[in-house]
Amino acid sequence: MSGWRSALTDELLRVQPTPGAHRVALRAGLSVGVPLLAVLVLGRPEWTPYAAFGAFASLYGRNHVHLSRAAMQASAGAALTVSVVLGVLAGAADARDWLAVAGCCVVAGLGTLVSSVQDWHPPGPLFLVFAFGAVASAPHDLGEVPVAAAVCVASVLFSLVVGNAGALLRRQVSLPTRLAPAWTWQPVRFVVAVGVAGALATALGAVLGVGHPYWAMVAAVAPLTARGISRQLVRAGHRILGTLLGLVTGAALLVLGLGPVGAVLAVVVLQVLAELVVGRNYGLAMLFITPMALLMGQLASPRPPASLLLDRGVETVVGGLVAVAIVLLEESLRRARRAGPG
């Protein structure tokens, strides 16, 4: 156990080199910015989540090239669209809060399987849980399903063009490679993490008035996508500490009262900065991801800044601690199995 504790200390503050991060960051900024500006031009800020989550397809395959990247982004984009549509359906139900938690469990389990089969990078169901949870947490009606699907698909297609235009212009093609599916037991741990975090956050919401339980579910999923106990614990620490520090920047931006266009431009800048550093240090990326998530939420459904900041802080801590508990429990069970009977 001392080995992973030493690695935990080393990795928490480590900043690693990430060659080519500027290209990924620019593609992500363009992929997010144009769809968000488009929905504002159309006078439909409530479509912001659909456009944003479709644009998340651009975040996949950063270490892949040409056809391999396009295939990965296409499959992830399809999964994101399905998650958004399911979120609208859940949001149209009467028991929206608990249905959102149950739905996130299903999305987490199935998303983990698809990620493994398709060899997604980044791996795991993180963005699928985020997409479903965010959409399902708001009230909807069934008539929004076609609109949500169309906006999300349009955003995915734009991301595919941005992410692969260079390869098409250079007429470079390489066949996608795919690793054999691994971690066949992973869906169970993601479902448990999402279920426990979502239930705790929803229960706290009734007591403290916090209203974004999907943030707890996302915070519980994020550390489990890393490989190895030390990296998982580091990711949990990065998620919690980075979010709490990022709330300072988020508060400053919310107080500025940026208009819709100003908020979108700020989101684009934050997205670029996050992609520049996420491979170097996940905690640094959270300094930009946190205010970006707050601004995106305000575009779709404005809320008082103080309650929004409280929600983000409380629920991220809840989700992060759930992830830590699961990781430590798994390690304890592994040690017990190695020790054997007696």
N, C-alpha and C positions, 0 to 999 in steps of 0.2 A: 504493500500500500504506500510505502514511502516513495516509491518510484513515481507514481502519478501525482503525489503531493508536490514533489520537486518540480515535475513538469508543469504543474498548475501554476506554481510561483513564477517559473520562467516565461510561460506563455501569456500570462495576464497582461504584461506590458510590452510584449514583443511586437515590433513593427517589421513586417516582412516585405521584401521587394515584390512588386507585381508588374512585370513588363507588359506593356500594351494596355494598361488600365485606362489610359486617356482615350483610346479608341472606343472601348466599351462604354465609358462614361458619356462620351458625346453621342453615341448611338442611343443610349438610354434616355438622355435628356431630350433629344429630338423626338423619340418615340412617345414619350410622355407628354411633352409640351404641345405638340401640334394637335392631338386629339382633344386635350383639355381646352385649348383655345377655340377649337372648332365648336364644341358644345356651348361655349360662352357666346360665340358669334350667333349661334342658332337660338340663343335666349333660353337655353335649357340647362342651367347649372345643376339641376337635380340628376342629370345624366352623368355627372362627373365620375361617380364610382364605376359605372360601366366602362367609360372610356379609359379610366386609370388602370383598372384591372386587366383589360385587354392589352394595354401597353406593357404590362408586366411580362408579357411573352419575350420582350427584348432582353430581359435579365437572364434568360437561359442560354446555355451554350457559349459562354464567354471564352472558354478554352477550346472551342471547336471551330472548324472553318468550313466554308462553302456549304455543300449539300448536307453535311452532318449537322451544322448549326441550324440550317433551315428546317430540317426534319424535326430536330428537337424543339425548336421554337413553335413549329406548327402543332405538334402534339401537346405541348404545354398550353398553347393558345386555345386549343380545343377544350382541354380540361378546365381552363380558366373560364371559358364561356359557359360550360356546363355548370360550373360552380356558381357563377353569377345568376344564371337562370333558376337554379335550384334555390338560391338565396331569395329571389323575388317570390317564388312560390311559397317558401317558408314565411316570408314577411307578410304574405296575404292571409295567413292563418290566424285564428284567434289566439291560440297559445303560442305566440311568436317567440317569447323569451326562451322557454324550455325546448321548443322545437328547434331553435337555433343551436342550442347546445347539442341535442341529439343529432341534428344534421351535420354539425361540425365533426362529430365522432365518425359518422359514416364517410364524410369527405376525407377525413384524415386517414382512415383505414384503406379506402380504395385508392386515394392519392398516393399512398406509400407503395402500394402494389404497382401502380402504373409507373411511378417514378423509377422503381427498381427494374421493371421490364424495359422501359425506354432509356434507362441510364441517364436520367436528367442531371444536369449540373446548373444550378445548385440542386442537390438531391432532396427528396422528402416532399411532404405536402404543405409546406409553410404558406406559400402564396395562395394555394387553393383554400386552405382554412381561413386565411385573411379575407379572400374574396367572398366566400360564402358567408362568413360570420358578419362582415361589415354590411353586406346587402341585406341579410336576413334580420339584422337588428333594427332595421327601419321598417315602418309600415308601408305596404304596397297593395296594389290590387292586380288581379290576374291580367287585366288589359295591358300591363306594363311589360309582360313577358316578351312579346315580339320586339318592342323597342330596346329592351335591355340586351337581347340577343344580337340585334342588328348593330347597335353601337359598339358592343364588345367585339364582335367579329370584325367590324371596320377597323377598330383600333389594333386588333391582332394583325390584320393584313398590312396595315401601315407599318407596324413594327417589323414584319417580315421583309418588307421592301427596304426599310432603312437598314436592317441588320444584314442584308445579303446583296444589296445593290452593287457593292464593290466586287464581289465574286462574279456576279452576272456580267458586269462591264468588262472584267478581265477574262470572262469565259473560262473560269477555273471551276472544276467540279471534282469533288472527291466523295467517294461513297461513305455513307455514315457507318461508323463502327459502334458496336454495342457490346457491353460487357454482359456476362451471364448474370442473371438476377441473383442478388445476395440479400442477406438479412431477412430471411423469410419470416422470422418472428417479429419483425419490426412493426407491422400494422397494429399488433396488440398493444405495444407500448405507446404508440401515438394515440390510439383510441383512449387508453387509460389516462394519458396526460391531458388530452383535450377534455375528456369527461369530467375528471376531477377538478381541473382548473376552471372549466365553465360552470360547474355546479357551485364551487366556492365563490366565484365572482358574482354569479347570479344571486346567491344567498346574501353576499355582502351588499349587493345592490339594494336589497330590501331593507337592510339595516342602515347603511351609510349613504344611500342614494346614488351610488356610482352606477353608470348606465352604459358601459361599453364592455360587457363580459368577453367579447371576442378578442379584445386586446390581451386578456389573461390567457386565452386559448392559444393565441399566436405566440405569446411569450413562453408558454410551456412547450410548444412544438420546436421553436428555434434551436434550443440547445441540443435536442435529440437528433438533429440532422448531422451533427458533427460525428466523426469517427473516434472512438476511444474515450475512456472515462475522463482523462485530464482535459481533453478538448471540449467535452460536453460541459464540464464544470466551469471551464474558462468562458465558454459561450454564454452560460447562464449568468456569470458575473458580469461579463461585458454587456449583456442585455439589460440587466438591472441598473448597473452603475451608469452606463452610457445613456440610458433613458432618463434617469434622474437628472443627470447633467444637461441632457438635451432639452429638458423642460424649461431650463433657464432661457435658452435661445427661443424656444417655442413661445414662452410668455412674452418675450420682447416683440416677436413678430405679431402675436395676437393683439398686443396693446397698440401696435402701430395702426391697426384697423385698415389693413391693405384692402383695396377694392378687388373685385374678381380677377381682373387682368393682372394686377400687381401680385396677387396671391399665386396665380399660375406661374408667373415668371419666377417668383421665389421658389416654388416647387421644383421648377426645372433646374435652377441653380443648385438646390439642395440635393436633387437626384444625381446630378453630375458629381458633386462633391462626395456623396455617399459611395458611388461606384468607383471613384478614384481611390478610396481608402478601405473599402470593405475587405479586400483581399490582404491588406496590410495589417489591419487590426479591426476586428468586428466592433469593439467598443467605440472606437473613433467614428465608425460609420453610424452608430446609433445617435451620435451628436447631431447628425443631419437627418437621419431617418425619422427621429422623433418629431421635430418641428414640421417636417414634410407631411407626416400622417395627420398632424393636428390641422394644418392648413387645408389639406384635401378634404377632411371631414367638415370643416367650416364652409367650404365651397358648396357642398351638397346640402348641408343642414346646419346652419349656424346655431351655436349654443354659447352661453356665457363662458368666457375664457377660464374663469376660476374653477368651475365644475369640470370643464374639459381637462384641465391640467391635473386635477385631483384624480379623475378617472384613469388617466393614462399612468400616473405614478402608482396608484394603489393596485391596479389590475396587472401591471407589468411585474410588480414585486410578487403578487400572488402566483402568477404563472411561472415566473422564474424559480420560486421556491418549490413549486410542485415538480418542476423538471429536476431540480437538485435532489429532491426526495426520491424520485424514481431512479435516478442514476445511482445514488448511494444504496438503495435497496437492491438493485440489480447486482452491484458489486458485492454486497454482503451475501447474497444468495450464491454468487459464483464462488466466493471464498469458502462458504459452507459446503458446497458440492465438492470442491477440491480437497477439503479436509476429510471428507468421507465420514462414515458412521463412527461413533465413539470418539 
